[in-house]
Amino acid sequence: MYLDSNHGFNARRKKLTVTLASNPDQIRAAQALRYKVFAEEMQAKLNCKEPGIDQDLFDAYCEHLVALDEESGEVVGTYRILPPHQARKVGSYYSDTEFDLTRLQHIRSQLVELGRTCVHPNYRSGATIALLWNGLTQYMLKNNYQYMMGCASVSLNDGGHSAASLYRKISTESMAPIEWRVFPRCPLPINALDSKVEIETPALIKGYLRAGAVVCGEPAWDPDFNTADFLMLLPTQFINKRYSSHFAR
């Protein structure tokens, strides 16, 4: 399926198009970009069957949203999308491996999971993210799904103090209602960390919150990526009208 999102824009003089990957080569290019960002840049410990390719058991069940440089054809950004019917086939969402999602059971039939989000360093801009969100919005509207879920990750390079402080900061205003709470299988030990560090909310999380997302509980510790993962849930009915009109244009 092609997403009608080819509103070109000049990001470092590059014109980009967002679409769902339509062939194995595009999916492989997205997986190579993921490896470059997660393993090489972020030093994540990936269990790769093939050198330079980030791939796991969920990939075959997912659709892969990609941002393409129209001139070179290079994949420069990606979102992995796991719709509910495919999650049933694989047996779970990726987030099930990090969180107890029991309280989301009643919305699973309308729940789309986003993951493995990354953008090539030379294309990291608000415009690139906006274009990817445009594609996500069209995907949700076209398929009439009601909820988006995904993990927003924060580095633990400082020992976790920034992540604990971020949780304290955003949970006071953006915590999900009790019926959407999840529980980390490997919790970040927030009470043992300094949660009073001055921290700027990361751009991706800030974007989710501005769009209407909520934080579903305490963050999980992901030792492979050395990150604290915040599970975010965005009901489409909650999407801020300004963001909705922007992304759906």
ZATOR-547365 format. One record per residue (C-alpha): residue in one letter; x, y, z; residue number from 1; chain. Coordinates in nm, 2 decimals, decimal comma. Last residue first. Layout:
REM residues N
+-------+--------+--------+--------+-------+-------+
! vexlo !     xx !     yy !     zz ! lotor ! marlo !
+-------+--------+--------+--------+-------+-------+
!     A !      X !      Y !      Z !   NUM !     A !
...
+-------+--------+--------+--------+-------+-------+
REM end
This chain:
REM residues 249
+-------+--------+--------+--------+-------+-------+
! vexlo !     xx !     yy !     zz ! lotor ! marlo !
+-------+--------+--------+--------+-------+-------+
!     R !  -0,29 !   1,71 !   0,54 !   249 !     A !
!     A !  -0,34 !   1,44 !   0,80 !   248 !     A !
!     F !  -0,03 !   1,53 !   1,01 !   247 !     A !
!     H !  -0,11 !   1,90 !   1,04 !   246 !     A !
!     S !  -0,49 !   1,86 !   1,09 !   245 !     A !
!     S !  -0,43 !   1,60 !   1,36 !   244 !     A !
!     Y !  -0,16 !   1,80 !   1,53 !   243 !     A !
!     R !  -0,38 !   2,10 !   1,57 !   242 !     A !
!     K !  -0,67 !   1,88 !   1,67 !   241 !     A !
!     N !  -0,47 !   1,72 !   1,95 !   240 !     A !
!     I !  -0,50 !   1,35 !   1,90 !   239 !     A !
!     F !  -0,72 !   1,21 !   2,18 !   238 !     A !
!     Q !  -0,96 !   1,03 !   1,94 !   237 !     A !
!     T !  -0,66 !   0,86 !   1,78 !   236 !     A !
!     P !  -0,58 !   0,70 !   2,12 !   235 !     A !
!     L !  -0,21 !   0,75 !   2,18 !   234 !     A !
!     L !  -0,04 !   0,51 !   2,42 !   233 !     A !
!     M !   0,33 !   0,55 !   2,53 !   232 !     A !
!     L !   0,53 !   0,28 !   2,71 !   231 !     A !
!     F !   0,84 !   0,44 !   2,85 !   230 !     A !
!     D !   1,16 !   0,25 !   2,79 !   229 !     A !
!     A !   1,47 !   0,32 !   2,99 !   228 !     A !
!     T !   1,77 !   0,24 !   2,78 !   227 !     A !
!     N !   2,09 !   0,03 !   2,77 !   226 !     A !
!     F !   1,98 !  -0,12 !   2,43 !   225 !     A !
!     D !   2,04 !  -0,48 !   2,54 !   224 !     A !
!     P !   1,97 !  -0,40 !   2,91 !   223 !     A !
!     D !   1,62 !  -0,26 !   2,85 !   222 !     A !
!     W !   1,50 !  -0,12 !   3,18 !   221 !     A !
!     A !   1,13 !  -0,07 !   3,19 !   220 !     A !
!     P !   0,97 !   0,27 !   3,26 !   219 !     A !
!     E !   0,69 !   0,33 !   3,51 !   218 !     A !
!     G !   0,34 !   0,35 !   3,38 !   217 !     A !
!     C !   0,12 !   0,40 !   3,07 !   216 !     A !
!     V !   0,25 !   0,74 !   2,97 !   215 !     A !
!     V !  -0,02 !   0,93 !   2,77 !   214 !     A !
!     A !  -0,03 !   1,05 !   2,41 !   213 !     A !
!     G !  -0,22 !   1,36 !   2,30 !   212 !     A !
!     A !  -0,02 !   1,49 !   2,01 !   211 !     A !
!     R !   0,17 !   1,72 !   2,24 !   210 !     A !
!     L !   0,27 !   1,41 !   2,45 !   209 !     A !
!     Y !   0,39 !   1,22 !   2,15 !   208 !     A !
!     G !   0,59 !   1,52 !   2,02 !   207 !     A !
!     K !   0,75 !   1,57 !   2,37 !   206 !     A !
!     I !   0,84 !   1,21 !   2,37 !   205 !     A !
!     L !   1,02 !   1,24 !   2,04 !   204 !     A !
!     A !   1,19 !   1,57 !   2,12 !   203 !     A !
!     P !   1,33 !   1,44 !   2,45 !   202 !     A !
!     T !   1,19 !   1,63 !   2,76 !   201 !     A !
!     E !   1,46 !   1,86 !   2,89 !   200 !     A !
!     I !   1,61 !   1,74 !   3,21 !   199 !     A !
!     E !   1,71 !   1,90 !   3,55 !   198 !     A !
!     V !   1,80 !   1,61 !   3,78 !   197 !     A !
!     K !   1,55 !   1,57 !   4,06 !   196 !     A !
!     S !   1,48 !   1,20 !   4,02 !   195 !     A !
!     D !   1,81 !   1,08 !   4,17 !   194 !     A !
!     L !   1,79 !   0,70 !   4,16 !   193 !     A !
!     A !   1,72 !   0,43 !   4,41 !   192 !     A !
!     N !   1,34 !   0,49 !   4,40 !   191 !     A !
!     I !   1,34 !   0,47 !   4,02 !   190 !     A !
!     P !   1,48 !   0,12 !   4,00 !   189 !     A !
!     L !   1,40 !   0,08 !   3,63 !   188 !     A !
!     P !   1,16 !  -0,21 !   3,62 !   187 !     A !
!     C !   1,23 !  -0,54 !   3,45 !   186 !     A !
!     R !   0,89 !  -0,68 !   3,37 !   185 !     A !
!     P !   0,75 !  -0,33 !   3,35 !   184 !     A !
!     F !   0,38 !  -0,29 !   3,45 !   183 !     A !
!     V !   0,11 !  -0,14 !   3,24 !   182 !     A !
!     R !  -0,17 !   0,11 !   3,32 !   181 !     A !
!     W !  -0,45 !   0,16 !   3,07 !   180 !     A !
!     E !  -0,74 !   0,10 !   3,31 !   179 !     A !
!     I !  -0,58 !   0,33 !   3,57 !   178 !     A !
!     P !  -0,59 !   0,63 !   3,35 !   177 !     A !
!     A !  -0,27 !   0,71 !   3,16 !   176 !     A !
!     M !  -0,02 !   0,95 !   3,32 !   175 !     A !
!     S !   0,05 !   1,28 !   3,14 !   174 !     A !
!     E !   0,07 !   1,56 !   3,39 !   173 !     A !
!     T !   0,25 !   1,43 !   3,70 !   172 !     A !
!     S !   0,40 !   1,14 !   3,50 !   171 !     A !
!     I !   0,59 !   1,37 !   3,28 !   170 !     A !
!     K !   0,83 !   1,52 !   3,53 !   169 !     A !
!     R !   0,88 !   1,22 !   3,77 !   168 !     A !
!     Y !   0,94 !   1,00 !   3,47 !   167 !     A !
!     L !   1,19 !   1,24 !   3,32 !   166 !     A !
!     S !   1,38 !   1,25 !   3,65 !   165 !     A !
!     A !   1,40 !   0,88 !   3,66 !   164 !     A !
!     A !   1,53 !   0,88 !   3,30 !   163 !     A !
!     S !   1,78 !   1,14 !   3,38 !   162 !     A !
!     H !   1,91 !   0,95 !   3,68 !   161 !     A !
!     G !   1,94 !   0,63 !   3,49 !   160 !     A !
!     G !   2,32 !   0,57 !   3,54 !   159 !     A !
!     D !   2,42 !   0,86 !   3,32 !   158 !     A !
!     N !   2,45 !   0,64 !   3,01 !   157 !     A !
!     L !   2,09 !   0,52 !   3,07 !   156 !     A !
!     S !   1,96 !   0,65 !   2,74 !   155 !     A !
!     V !   1,59 !   0,73 !   2,71 !   154 !     A !
!     S !   1,36 !   0,52 !   2,49 !   153 !     A !
!     A !   1,00 !   0,58 !   2,38 !   152 !     A !
!     C !   0,82 !   0,25 !   2,36 !   151 !     A !
!     G !   0,51 !   0,23 !   2,14 !   150 !     A !
!     M !   0,13 !   0,21 !   2,12 !   149 !     A !
!     M !  -0,11 !   0,36 !   1,87 !   148 !     A !
!     Y !  -0,49 !   0,32 !   1,93 !   147 !     A !
!     Q !  -0,81 !   0,35 !   1,72 !   146 !     A !
!     Y !  -0,74 !   0,16 !   1,40 !   145 !     A !
!     N !  -0,97 !   0,25 !   1,10 !   144 !     A !
!     N !  -0,74 !   0,10 !   0,84 !   143 !     A !
!     K !  -0,71 !   0,41 !   0,62 !   142 !     A !
!     L !  -0,72 !   0,64 !   0,93 !   141 !     A !
!     M !  -0,43 !   0,46 !   1,11 !   140 !     A !
!     Y !  -0,22 !   0,44 !   0,79 !   139 !     A !
!     Q !  -0,28 !   0,80 !   0,71 !   138 !     A !
!     T !  -0,17 !   0,91 !   1,06 !   137 !     A !
!     L !   0,14 !   0,69 !   1,03 !   136 !     A !
!     G !   0,24 !   0,84 !   0,70 !   135 !     A !
!     N !   0,19 !   1,20 !   0,83 !   134 !     A !
!     W !   0,39 !   1,10 !   1,13 !   133 !     A !
!     L !   0,68 !   1,00 !   0,90 !   132 !     A !
!     L !   0,65 !   1,34 !   0,73 !   131 !     A !
!     A !   0,65 !   1,52 !   1,07 !   130 !     A !
!     I !   0,96 !   1,33 !   1,18 !   129 !     A !
!     T !   1,14 !   1,43 !   0,86 !   128 !     A !
!     A !   1,03 !   1,80 !   0,90 !   127 !     A !
!     G !   1,14 !   1,81 !   1,27 !   126 !     A !
!     S !   1,49 !   1,72 !   1,16 !   125 !     A !
!     R !   1,72 !   1,43 !   1,16 !   124 !     A !
!     Y !   1,82 !   1,37 !   0,79 !   123 !     A !
!     N !   2,20 !   1,35 !   0,81 !   122 !     A !
!     P !   2,18 !   1,13 !   1,12 !   121 !     A !
!     H !   1,96 !   0,87 !   0,95 !   120 !     A !
!     V !   1,63 !   0,84 !   1,12 !   119 !     A !
!     C !   1,51 !   0,57 !   1,36 !   118 !     A !
!     T !   1,19 !   0,41 !   1,50 !   117 !     A !
!     R !   1,23 !   0,04 !   1,59 !   116 !     A !
!     G !   0,87 !   0,03 !   1,71 !   115 !     A !
!     L !   0,51 !   0,13 !   1,66 !   114 !     A !
!     E !   0,23 !  -0,11 !   1,78 !   113 !     A !
!     V !  -0,12 !  -0,08 !   1,65 !   112 !     A !
!     L !  -0,41 !  -0,15 !   1,89 !   111 !     A !
!     Q !  -0,77 !  -0,19 !   1,77 !   110 !     A !
!     S !  -0,82 !  -0,56 !   1,86 !   109 !     A !
!     R !  -0,59 !  -0,51 !   2,16 !   108 !     A !
!     I !  -0,83 !  -0,26 !   2,33 !   107 !     A !
!     H !  -0,98 !  -0,48 !   2,60 !   106 !     A !
!     Q !  -0,64 !  -0,65 !   2,67 !   105 !     A !
!     L !  -0,48 !  -0,32 !   2,76 !   104 !     A !
!     R !  -0,49 !  -0,39 !   3,13 !   103 !     A !
!     T !  -0,30 !  -0,72 !   3,08 !   102 !     A !
!     L !  -0,01 !  -0,54 !   2,91 !   101 !     A !
!     D !   0,26 !  -0,67 !   3,14 !   100 !     A !
!     F !   0,56 !  -0,50 !   3,00 !    99 !     A !
!     E !   0,90 !  -0,56 !   2,83 !    98 !     A !
!     T !   0,83 !  -0,87 !   2,62 !    97 !     A !
!     D !   0,47 !  -0,77 !   2,57 !    96 !     A !
!     S !   0,60 !  -0,45 !   2,41 !    95 !     A !
!     Y !   0,71 !  -0,66 !   2,11 !    94 !     A !
!     Y !   0,34 !  -0,75 !   2,06 !    93 !     A !
!     S !   0,23 !  -1,10 !   2,11 !    92 !     A !
!     G !   0,15 !  -1,44 !   1,95 !    91 !     A !
!     V !   0,30 !  -1,39 !   1,61 !    90 !     A !
!     K !  -0,04 !  -1,44 !   1,44 !    89 !     A !
!     R !  -0,22 !  -1,23 !   1,70 !    88 !     A !
!     A !   0,02 !  -0,95 !   1,65 !    87 !     A !
!     Q !  -0,05 !  -0,97 !   1,28 !    86 !     A !
!     H !  -0,42 !  -0,91 !   1,34 !    85 !     A !
!     P !  -0,34 !  -0,62 !   1,57 !    84 !     A !
!     P !  -0,11 !  -0,42 !   1,34 !    83 !     A !
!     L !   0,27 !  -0,42 !   1,39 !    82 !     A !
!     I !   0,43 !  -0,11 !   1,24 !    81 !     A !
!     R !   0,80 !  -0,06 !   1,22 !    80 !     A !
!     Y !   0,89 !   0,31 !   1,17 !    79 !     A !
!     T !   1,17 !   0,41 !   0,93 !    78 !     A !
!     G !   1,40 !   0,69 !   0,82 !    77 !     A !
!     V !   1,67 !   0,75 !   0,56 !    76 !     A !
!     V !   1,60 !   0,47 !   0,31 !    75 !     A !
!     E !   1,81 !   0,56 !   0,00 !    74 !     A !
!     G !   1,63 !   0,61 !  -0,33 !    73 !     A !
!     S !   1,91 !   0,85 !  -0,43 !    72 !     A !
!     E !   1,71 !   1,14 !  -0,56 !    71 !     A !
!     E !   1,38 !   1,07 !  -0,39 !    70 !     A !
!     D !   1,54 !   1,02 !  -0,05 !    69 !     A !
!     L !   1,30 !   0,77 !   0,10 !    68 !     A !
!     A !   1,12 !   0,77 !   0,43 !    67 !     A !
!     V !   1,01 !   0,42 !   0,52 !    66 !     A !
!     L !   0,71 !   0,27 !   0,70 !    65 !     A !
!     H !   0,77 !  -0,10 !   0,74 !    64 !     A !
!     E !   0,47 !  -0,34 !   0,78 !    63 !     A !
!     C !   0,52 !  -0,60 !   1,04 !    62 !     A !
!     Y !   0,47 !  -0,98 !   1,06 !    61 !     A !
!     A !   0,81 !  -1,07 !   0,91 !    60 !     A !
!     D !   0,98 !  -0,82 !   1,14 !    59 !     A !
!     F !   0,85 !  -0,96 !   1,46 !    58 !     A !
!     L !   1,10 !  -1,25 !   1,47 !    57 !     A !
!     D !   1,40 !  -1,02 !   1,48 !    56 !     A !
!     Q !   1,61 !  -0,83 !   1,23 !    55 !     A !
!     D !   1,88 !  -0,56 !   1,26 !    54 !     A !
!     I !   2,11 !  -0,62 !   0,96 !    53 !     A !
!     G !   2,48 !  -0,52 !   0,96 !    52 !     A !
!     P !   2,61 !  -0,88 !   1,00 !    51 !     A !
!     E !   2,33 !  -1,14 !   0,96 !    50 !     A !
!     K !   2,18 !  -1,34 !   1,24 !    49 !     A !
!     C !   2,19 !  -1,03 !   1,46 !    48 !     A !
!     N !   2,13 !  -1,05 !   1,84 !    47 !     A !
!     L !   2,17 !  -0,67 !   1,90 !    46 !     A !
!     K !   2,37 !  -0,53 !   2,18 !    45 !     A !
!     A !   2,30 !  -0,15 !   2,14 !    44 !     A !
!     Q !   2,60 !   0,07 !   2,10 !    43 !     A !
!     M !   2,39 !   0,38 !   2,02 !    42 !     A !
!     E !   2,56 !   0,48 !   1,70 !    41 !     A !
!     E !   2,68 !   0,14 !   1,56 !    40 !     A !
!     A !   2,42 !  -0,09 !   1,71 !    39 !     A !
!     F !   2,11 !   0,12 !   1,72 !    38 !     A !
!     V !   2,16 !   0,37 !   1,44 !    37 !     A !
!     K !   2,35 !   0,16 !   1,18 !    36 !     A !
!     Y !   2,16 !  -0,15 !   1,27 !    35 !     A !
!     R !   1,83 !   0,03 !   1,22 !    34 !     A !
!     L !   1,95 !   0,17 !   0,89 !    33 !     A !
!     A !   2,04 !  -0,19 !   0,77 !    32 !     A !
!     Q !   1,69 !  -0,30 !   0,88 !    31 !     A !
!     A !   1,53 !  -0,02 !   0,67 !    30 !     A !
!     A !   1,75 !  -0,12 !   0,37 !    29 !     A !
!     R !   1,63 !  -0,48 !   0,42 !    28 !     A !
!     I !   1,27 !  -0,37 !   0,41 !    27 !     A !
!     Q !   1,34 !  -0,16 !   0,10 !    26 !     A !
!     D !   1,50 !  -0,46 !  -0,07 !    25 !     A !
!     P !   1,22 !  -0,70 !   0,03 !    24 !     A !
!     N !   0,96 !  -0,49 !  -0,17 !    23 !     A !
!     S !   0,68 !  -0,24 !  -0,11 !    22 !     A !
!     A !   0,80 !  -0,06 !   0,20 !    21 !     A !
!     L !   0,51 !   0,15 !   0,32 !    20 !     A !
!     T !   0,56 !   0,51 !   0,19 !    19 !     A !
!     V !   0,71 !   0,84 !   0,29 !    18 !     A !
!     T !   0,88 !   1,06 !   0,02 !    17 !     A !
!     L !   1,17 !   1,29 !   0,08 !    16 !     A !
!     K !   1,33 !   1,57 !  -0,12 !    15 !     A !
!     K !   1,68 !   1,66 !   0,00 !    14 !     A !
!     R !   1,83 !   2,01 !   0,00 !    13 !     A !
!     R !   1,94 !   1,96 !   0,37 !    12 !     A !
!     A !   1,57 !   1,90 !   0,43 !    11 !     A !
!     N !   1,38 !   2,06 !   0,14 !    10 !     A !
!     F !   1,03 !   1,93 !   0,14 !     9 !     A !
!     G !   0,84 !   1,70 !  -0,09 !     8 !     A !
!     H !   0,47 !   1,62 !  -0,01 !     7 !     A !
!     N !   0,49 !   1,26 !  -0,10 !     6 !     A !
!     S !   0,26 !   1,14 !   0,17 !     5 !     A !
!     D !  -0,01 !   0,95 !  -0,02 !     4 !     A !
!     L !   0,07 !   0,62 !   0,15 !     3 !     A !
!     Y !   0,13 !   0,34 !  -0,09 !     2 !     A !
!     M !   0,00 !   0,00 !   0,00 !     1 !     A !
+-------+--------+--------+--------+-------+-------+
REM end
